[in-house]
Amino acid sequence: LRLLEAAPRAGGRVCTRPFASGLAEMGAHWIHGPSPGNPVFRLATGYGLLGPEAAREENQQAEAGGHPPLPSVTYGSSGRVLSPRAVREARDLFDTLLASTRAFRGAKELPAPSVGQYLREEIARRVPVLGGGEEEARRLQLAVLATCFKLECCISGTHSMDLVALEPFGEYVSLPGLDCTFPGGYSSLPDRMVSSLPEGTVLLNKAVRTIQWRGSFREEGDQARDFPVRVECEDGDAFLADHVIVTIPLGFLKEHHQDFFQPPLPQRKAEAIRRLGFGTNNKIFLEFEQPFWEPQQQLLEVVWEDESPLEELNTDLEANWFKKLIGFVVLQPPEQHGHVLCGFIAGKESEYMETLSDTEVLDTLTHVLRTLTGNPHLPSPRSVLRSQWHSAPYTRGSYSYVAVGSSGDDIDVLAQPLPEDPEDPRPLQLLFAGEATHRTFYSTTHGALLAGWREAERLNRL
């Protein structure tokens, strides 16, 4: 058994880095739905990696819909705190409409091809009654709804909800439990898993160049046995195998699968890779000397008051990239992390942000926070750290979604092992795991883990 890892660390899109006086999660952040049905939660509990809160029975049973509400304050671009009631009304409407998308699962007739188009049409129908019919209140509710769309882009890992297919959207399953974090960092989980493997099993900095399959390869000096698969690394090393489990992110497969596999993947699988969606969601961490927010506030939301989901957004990335930020989560507890805000931003704006320098990002966000708080003298952050998942050569984005033109069937096709013929004398040469191969838990760490276990079990049954 060999684990070939392109990066200098194990864990893939789980990546904890030191920042300020604590830790920053560059990738996976929360256990979504920490309850007995979540294998990440079970493993982490077994390893003793979680805090006492996560173990509480009532926390495991809470139905939070995947993203629990945090005590929040909402800043408008006019430099004021927006009415909590107006924000709540708009958010409740959005959540109700989003929940109604589940009704189209398996439907033959659809009101729209995408989640975004459906939501916008439903909002447009309700415009006359928004804000009690009063013009200024209606405009504010539309602006809050525009922020809701951006948040959903972050959750779905997409540039626009217009790219997310409506019919299969309801297949995604949210587990019960109040999302929790790892006190010692999410990387403590893969670190523990790797530490239990025999020494020399995990080879770091071992990027793979090609996987040759359907072959007959022999070790030098050993003519007695041949292997159907040969894995060649970028450093020239090669490994022969009976079976290879491929856990490469869909973003990398989209760009490289034609040359990466020899012979190329069957047409059906190549089409599934092309059709499925894979987008970017990045984080920007800002460390402050002192907090400008109240101690009870855990989420600072951002609303650009001139925006509406019913109007086209300005696509000038250079001038407007920061407007895609949905706001900032306050890292808890401050005794451990210092005074740190974590901003979330998805899509093309997120990819543009990756091209800027740390100084440019820091200066822009200082300006944004001064505008939102109405305080032109708000001190600049002390330091900045951000993820850059789109530029990461072996990832090329954050996680998958079911795009317009694809369906959950494409996820199943991607997960199918090769060769396709079950009667092939050399079965299961290539197996496929990772979040993009789990039909109901795609985009999650628990989906990735379950997909890996599924393929290991497939080999165990041989």
N, C-alpha and C positions, 0 to 999 in steps of 0.2 A: 504493500500500500504506500503510495506517494501522494502528497498534496502539493501541487505546484501553484505558488502564489506570486503573481506579477509584482506586487508591492513589497516594500521592505517590512511589512507587518501583516499579520493575519487579520481577518475580519471584514475585508471588502468595504461595503458601505456602512459598516459600524466602525467609527473612528473617533476616539476620545483624545483631545489634546489639552495640555495645561494652558490655562489662560487666567489672567488677573491672579486672584489668590486661590482659585479652584480649578475646575475642569470645564471644557467646552465640548459639546457633542457636535462634531462636524457633519455627521450623517444621522443615522437612527437616533432618536431623542428619547421617546417614550416607549414603554410597553403599552401598546394599544389594546385595551381590554384585558387587564391582568386578572385572570380568573382561571379556574381549573381547566377550561377548554383551550387555554393558550399554552403551547409547549415552551415558549420562551419564559413565561411566568413560572411554569413548573420547574424548569431547569434552574432558573435564577434562585428560586426558593430553595431548591435542593442544595445548591451551592452556598446558600446563606448570603446572597449578594444584595438582597433588598432590605429596605428599612421596615420598621414595625407597622407603619401605616398600611403598606401594601398587603400585609398579612391579615388585616382586619376583615372579618366575614362580610360586614355591610359594604365595604369598599369593593369587594369582589362581586357583589350582587347588583351593584348600582348600574342602571341602564343609562349610559352617558352618550350613546350614539356615536362612539368612537372618539369624540373630542369634548371632554367635559368643560363646562363654562368656568372661567376664572374670574375672580373679582377684578373688574376692569374700569378704566376711564377712557372716554372717547374724545380725542382732540379733533377739531375741525381746522381746515386750512386758513380760516379767518383768525386763528389764534385764540380760540375759546374752547372750553369744555362743552360738548354738545349735551342736550337734554337726554338723560338716561331713558326716559320714557319713549321719546321719538326713536332713539336707537333700537330699543327693545321691540317696538312695534314693527319696524322694518325688518329686523332680524327674525322675529317670529313668523312674519309673512314668508321670508325667504326659506326658512326651515320647513314650513308647511308645504311650500311648493316643491322643495327638494325631495321631501318625503313622498310626495305624490308621484314622483318619477318611477317609483317601484311598481306602480300599477301597470306599467307598459312592458314589464318583463314577459317575454313570450308572446307579445301582442303582434297580430298580423298587420293591423292598421296603426300607424304612428302619427301623432299630430306634428312631429318634427323629427328630422334625423338626429339632431344633437341635443344634449342636455341644455346647452346655452340657449339655443333657439327656442326650445320649449319654455324655459323659464322666462325669457324676454317677452314672448307672446302672452304668457299668463300675467306678467307684471303690467304690460301695456293695457290689457283688459281692465285692470284695476286702477289705472292712473286717476280716473275721475274721483275715486273715493280716498286716495292716498292722502294722509295728513288731514283727514277730516274735510277734504275738498278745498283747503286753504292753500293758496299758491306757494307761499314761502315754506310752509310745513311739508307740502308735497315735494318741493325741490330737495329739501333736506332728506326726506325718506328715500328719494331716488339716489341721492349721493351715498347714503348708507348702504343701499342695495348694491351699488357699484362696488363698494368695499367687500360685501358678502361674496360677490362673484370672484374677486381677487383671492379671498381666503379659500374659496373652493378650488381655485386653480392650484394653490399651494398644496391642498390636501390631495388633489388628484394628480399633481405633478405634471401639469399641462400649461401651455401658453394661454389657451382660451377654452372655456367650456363648450365653445362651438366645435371643438375637435373631439369631444367625448361623446361616444355613441349613446343614444337614449335607451334603446331596447335592453341592452345587457347591463346597464348601469346598476340595476337592482340586484344583480347577482352577487355583488360584493357584500360580504358579511361582516358586521361589526360585532365584536364579542363584548359581553358585559364586563363591568369593572371600571373603576376610576383610574385613568392613565397614570402610570407612575414612572419615575426615573431610577437609575442606578446610583446610589450614593457614591460608589467608587468608580463611576463612569461605565457606559455601555460596553466599552472594550473589555471590562473585567469578565464579561461572559465568554467571548471567544478565547480570551487568554486562559481561562480555566479549562475550556474544552480542549485547547491545544496542549496544555500542560499534562493532560492525562494520556497523550499519545506517546508511543515509543520514540526515543530520540532519533532524529534524522528523518522522521516521517514527513515533516513540513519543510519544504524548501522555499525560502523567501527570495525575492528578486529573480524569480524564474518565469519570466514572461514567455508565453508560448507563441511560436510563429505559425506553425501549421499542425493540424491533426490529420494524419493519413489513416484511412480506414479501408475495410474490404481488401486488405493486403495480406502478404505472407512474409513477415519480417523475422529475421533470426539474429540472435546475439552473436557477436564475433566469437568463433571458437566453439559454438554450441549449435551443431547442425540437427540435434535430435528434436528440437521443439521450435515451432514457429508461432508468431503472434499476429492477430489480425490488425492491430492498431500500432502506429508509431507516432509519438508526440515529439515534435522538434521544437526546441526553445530558441529564443533569439540569441542566446549566447553560444549556440552550436550544440549544446547537450541534447541527447535524444533518449527517450524512454519507450520501451516496448510494453504493450499491455494487451490483456484480453478484453478489458472493459475500461472505459473512461467516462466519468461523470463530469459533464460540462456545466459549470455554474457561472458562466460569463454573463455580465449584464447585457440586456437586450440592446442598449445603446451601442455597445461595441459590436454585437452581432449584426446590427443594421448596417454598419459601415464596412465590416470586414468578412462577413460569412462566405462571400464568393471565393476569396483566396485562402481563407483560414482552414477550410475543410477540403481535403482531396480524397476521393472525388467530391464535387460540390454536393450540398444537401439536396435531397429530392425537392422538386418544384413546389409541392404542397407546403413543405416546411419553410422554404425560402419565401413563399407568398405570405405565410402567417407572420414571419419576422417583419416583412415589409408593411403589412397592414396594421399590426398592433402599434399602439402609441407609446412613446418614451420621451418624457420631458424633463425639465430642470427645475428644481426647487432648491434655493440656496439660503444660507443663514449669514447674518452679519452680527457679530458680537461687538458691543461697545462697553468699555469699562469707564466708569466715572469715579472721580474723587469722592463725591457726595451724591446721594440720590436727589433728583428734583421731583420725584414722585412720592406719593404717600406710602407709609409702610404696608398698608393693607392691599395696595394695588399690585396685582400680579400680571396684568395685561394692559398695555397702552395701545389703544386702537387709533388708526389714522383714517380720516375721511376727507377727501378733497371735495369741497362743497359745490364745485361747479360741474361735477361729473354726474352722469346718468347711465345706467346700463342700456338705455334705449338710444343712446347717441354713440357714434363712432369715437373711439379714443384717439388722441393725437399719437401718431406712430413715430414721432421724432424721438428716437431712443436717447440721443445725447442730451436733449433738453428735458426729457420727462421720465427717464428710466426709474427714478426713485418713487414715482407715483404708484408703482405697482406694489410697493411695500405694504403689507397689510397692518403693520404695527410691530410692537415689541413685547416679548414675554420677559418678565423680570425673573432672572435665575434665582431659585430658592434652595437653601436659605442663604441670605446675604452673609451670615457669619462664615459660611464655607466658601462662597464664590466671590465675595466682594460685591460692589454695586455694578451689576452687569445686566445690560439689556441684550436680548437676542431678537433681531429682526428677521422676518421671513419674506422672501421675494421669489416669484416663479416666472417661468416663460422667457421670452426673448429679452425682456428687460433684465432678468436675472443673468442671462448669458452675456449681455452687454456689460453688466457690472463687473463680470470676471475680467474684462479687458482693461479696466481702470486700475490705477495704482492705489495702494492702501491710503495714501494721503488724499487722493481725489475722493475716495469713498468717505473718508472721515470728514473732510471739509463739506461735502454735499449733505451728509446726514446731520452735521452740526447745524447747517443752515435750515434744514427741514425741521429739526426739533425746536429751533428758535422761532420759526414761523408758527408751528403748531401750538407751542406754549404761549406765544405772544410775548416772550421774554428775549429781547435782542442781546441780552448779556449772559444768557445761559452758558456756563462754562463748556468748553469743548471736551469730548471724551479723552481720557488719558491714552487709551490704546484701542486698536481695532484688530479683529481677526475674522476671516470669512471663509466659507467653503467655496470651492470652484469646481463643481462636479461636472460641468459641461466640458471644461478644458482637460479634465482628468483622462489621460489617453486610453485607459483600460475600462472606463465607465461610460463617458460621453453623455452624462445626464444623471438623473436621480432615481427614477423608478417608472414602472410601466402603468399604462391605463388602456382601456378598451376604446380604441379610436373609431370615429365614424368610418364605416366600410369594413370594420372587423367585428368579431363577436367572441363570446367565450369559447366557441369551437376552435378559434385560432390558438387560444392558450393551450387547449388540449392537444392540438396538433404539434405545437412547439414542445410539449412535454413528452411526446411519443418517442420511444427509443428507436435506434437504427441498428441493423437493417430492419425495414418495415415487415418483411416476411417472417412470421413467427416460426416457420419451419426451417429457417436458415441454419445451416450446421454451426455457424459461429454467431450465436445470438448476442444481443445486448452489447454491441461493440461501442456505441455511443449512447449515453443516457443524458437526459437534460433536467437540470434542477435550477433553483433560484426563484425569486419572487414572481418573475414574469411567467412562470410555468404553473402557478397555482390559481385555479379558476375563481375561487371565492375569496382568497386572501392576498391577491396580487398587490404589490406595492408595500407589503409589510415584512418585517423581520420574521414574524411567526410563519408567514407564508413561505418564505425562503427556507426556514428550518424544516417545515413539514415536507416541502418538496425534496429536500436532501434525504430526509428519512424515507420518503416514498421510494426513491431510486435505490437507496441502500437495501431496502426490503425486497425490491425487485431482484437484486443480485442475490440476496440471501435465499430466495426461493428457487434459484437455478438448480 
